[in-house]
Amino acid sequence: MAVNEAFDGDVTFEITEPIGVLARYSTGWRKEINIVKWNGNAPKYDIRDWDPFHERMSRGVTLHEKEMRLMIDLIRKRRPERVKDSPERDSLQEEEEVMKTIAGPAGEETEDI
């Protein structure tokens, strides 16, 4: 379990399940989606940037299981089905694959994007 002392008090975290990498930066940092226990509390979905050693992180967002499923449903509903041959099509297909991975059964392996 690591401690980040950049805040007023100690913040502890444990990445209990890495899910995938959403973006990679030239600095070595990566935007990741993981399941994380913060301060010993119940694990939550977590999206944020991490340094290469998971010692430092940016501000991010945490979601309970129900919130994550709702977010996935909302993203799927907003996707325009009528997009056929547009530059957005590949992006939408990639997004759909990521959403299937996140929404899939627990324990499935995921691929980095």
C-alpha positions, 0 to 999 in steps of 0.5 A: 500500500502506498502513501501520497503525502502531497495532501493535508493528511496521508492518503493511502491507496492500493490498486487491487485490479489494473484494468487498462491504460487509456493514454500514454504520455511522453513523460512516462505517465499514463491515464489508467482505469483501475480498481483502487482502495482509497484509505482502506475503504471499499474498492472503486473504479478509478480513472486518473493519470499515474507516474510510471511507478504508481507513486504519484498521481493526478486528480481523477475520478472514482466511481462505485460499481453502479455509477460505472455501469450507468456511465457505460449505459449513457456512453452507449446511448449517446453513440450515434448509430448512423455513423458509417464511413466517418473518421469518428467510426474507428474511434467509436469502435475502439470506445465500444471495445473498451466499454465491453471490456469494462462492462464484461465479467469480472476477472477478464483480462484487458488490453492496453489502448 
